[in-house]
Amino acid sequence: RINELAWAGTIVGSKAVLLARAVARREVELWEFCLQPGDAYVSEADPDGWSEQVYVVEGHLTLRFADPAAVQQVGAGEFFMFPSNQPHRYCNDADVPLRFVRNVVL
């Protein structure tokens, strides 16, 4: 987690914050996801060396991994970065819609 202020505007509240950095071998994908309450997106394991970064815009994301004990909660305004060479699932267990940005580093 970097969380470094990279730019501040002339008007209070305008800013750019670097949240995380990852080395990319070939390319990076940027996705916007919307999951309705009770829905989930299942992702198979990616090749070794790939990683994902997620930032929740609204709602609450539950990330589940192959190990049932490995669960990550990510709330609005929070982010999480992880190696994606394991099966994982993006779940909306809440009763409100979930919107998040997913960055896949290949």
C-alpha atoms as one frame of an Amber mdcrd trajectory, in Angstrom:
protein
   0.000   0.000   0.000   1.555   3.262  -1.136  -1.166   5.856  -0.391   1.010
   8.758  -1.574  -0.378  12.170  -2.476   0.956  12.743  -6.007  -0.893  15.956
  -6.880  -2.993  18.599  -5.132  -5.150  21.063  -7.037  -5.691  24.722  -6.346
  -9.156  23.994  -4.930  -9.375  22.074  -1.647 -10.334  18.434  -2.213  -8.809
  18.141  -5.699  -6.064  15.520  -5.519  -4.460  12.431  -7.031  -3.288   9.658
  -4.723  -1.083   6.765  -5.873  -2.582   3.719  -4.148  -0.435   0.859  -5.440
   2.155  -0.057  -8.035   2.866  -3.349  -9.803   5.324  -4.443 -12.461   3.608
  -5.402 -15.720   5.201  -7.782 -18.183   2.908  -7.035 -21.101  -0.238  -5.083
 -20.399  -2.737  -3.852 -17.837  -6.536  -4.143 -18.002  -8.923  -1.719 -16.303
 -12.476  -2.943 -15.599 -15.566  -1.414 -14.015 -17.814  -3.948 -12.287 -21.375
  -3.557 -11.016 -22.770  -6.436  -8.947 -26.313  -6.466  -7.680 -27.061  -7.799
  -4.165 -26.448 -11.552  -3.966 -24.534 -11.759  -7.254 -20.915 -12.869  -7.738
 -18.233 -12.968 -10.424 -16.026 -16.078 -10.412 -12.471 -15.821 -11.749 -10.203
 -18.770 -12.429  -6.551 -18.675 -11.417  -4.389 -16.457 -13.613  -0.829 -17.364
 -14.658   1.961 -16.886 -12.113   3.147 -13.284 -11.920  -0.276 -11.725 -12.555
  -1.920  -9.545  -9.917  -5.141  -7.636  -9.426  -5.978  -4.369  -7.729  -9.557
  -3.529  -6.773 -10.989  -0.209  -5.610 -14.559  -0.092  -4.291 -16.497   2.984
  -5.405 -19.760   2.125  -3.649 -21.072  -0.798  -1.676 -19.044  -3.549  -0.009
 -16.971  -6.225  -1.778 -16.259  -9.651  -0.331 -13.324 -11.409  -2.026 -13.167
 -15.169  -1.545 -10.167 -17.326  -2.426  -9.484 -21.076  -2.828  -8.739 -21.349
   0.890 -12.164 -20.944   2.578 -10.508 -19.084   5.473  -9.013 -16.518   3.084
 -11.689 -13.820   2.826 -11.011 -10.130   2.228 -13.582  -7.408   2.914 -13.210
  -4.159   0.943 -15.512  -1.216   1.674 -16.277   1.943  -0.277 -13.163   4.098
  -0.607 -10.837   1.164   0.109  -8.626  -0.936  -2.152  -6.890  -4.293  -2.081
  -4.084  -5.786  -4.181  -3.381  -9.518  -4.468  -1.595 -12.133  -6.615  -4.304
 -13.606  -8.847  -2.690 -16.989  -9.532  -5.390 -18.644  -7.416  -9.132 -19.074
  -7.971 -11.040 -16.106  -6.547 -14.575 -14.772  -6.439 -15.960 -11.238  -6.199
 -19.156 -11.309  -4.117 -21.804  -8.785  -3.198 -23.159 -10.177   0.069 -24.755
  -6.839   0.976 -28.288  -5.630   0.265 -27.172  -2.658  -1.871 -25.509  -2.559
  -5.310 -21.716  -2.829  -5.483 -19.532  -0.875  -7.913 -15.777  -1.370  -8.079
 -12.807  -0.903 -10.394 -10.643  -3.934 -11.141  -7.121  -3.519 -12.496  -5.516
  -6.705 -13.870  -1.721  -6.552 -14.219  -0.501  -9.155 -16.721
